[in-house]
Amino acid sequence: MNVNMNTSTALASVAGQSTGDAVGLSVLKKAMQIEAQNVQQLIDAIPKTENTSVNLPPNLGQNVNTTA
């Protein structure tokens, strides 16, 4: 009888853990969706510029200077 009680307790524990894992995954997915929305709002808030080189001298931006 002790074996049956331990088995049923173990099965109930596994079933509860499975439900808990499913709830945890749902919460994680929702948090990721909210974070993606927040990031998209930040990206949309960046001011759009059409032509940034209008105010620069013509010699700037033509070369990339690198050193090793």
N, C-alpha and C positions, 0 to 999 in steps of 0.2 A: 504494500500500500504506500509505503514511503516513496518508492520509485515512481509510482503514478503521480503523486503530488508534486514531486520534483520536476517531472516531465511536463506536466500541465503548467506549472509555474514558469518553466523555461520557455515554453511555447508562447505563453501570454507575454512574457518579457520581450521575446523576439518580435511578436506582432506589434507591441507598443513601440518598440524601437523603430520598426519599419514605418509606422505612422509618423513618429517624431522626425525621422529622416525626410519623409515626404513634405512635412510642414516646413522643416528647415530649408529644403530646396526651394519651396515656393516663396519663402521670405527672401532668400538670396536672389532669386530671379526678379522679384519685384524691386529689391534694392538696386539691382543692376539696371533695370529699366528706368528708375528714377534718376540714377547717376547719368545714364546716357542722355536723358532729357536735359539735365543740368548742363552737361558738357555742350550739347547742341545749342543751348541758350547762350553760353559763353562764346561759342564760335560765331553765332549770329550777331553778337554784340560788338564784334570787332569791326571798326569802321572800314568801309570799302573805299578804296582809292582807285581811280581810273588810271592815272598816269603820274607816277611819283617822280619821274625824272624831268618833269617840266621845269622845276626850279633849280636843277643841278647844272653845273658847267658841263659842256659836251665831253670833256676829257675824263670825267668821273664815271666809273662803272664799266670801263672798257677792258680792264685787265684785272687779274687776280694775283696779288702778291703773296708768295708763300716762301717760308724758310724752313730748313730742316735742322 
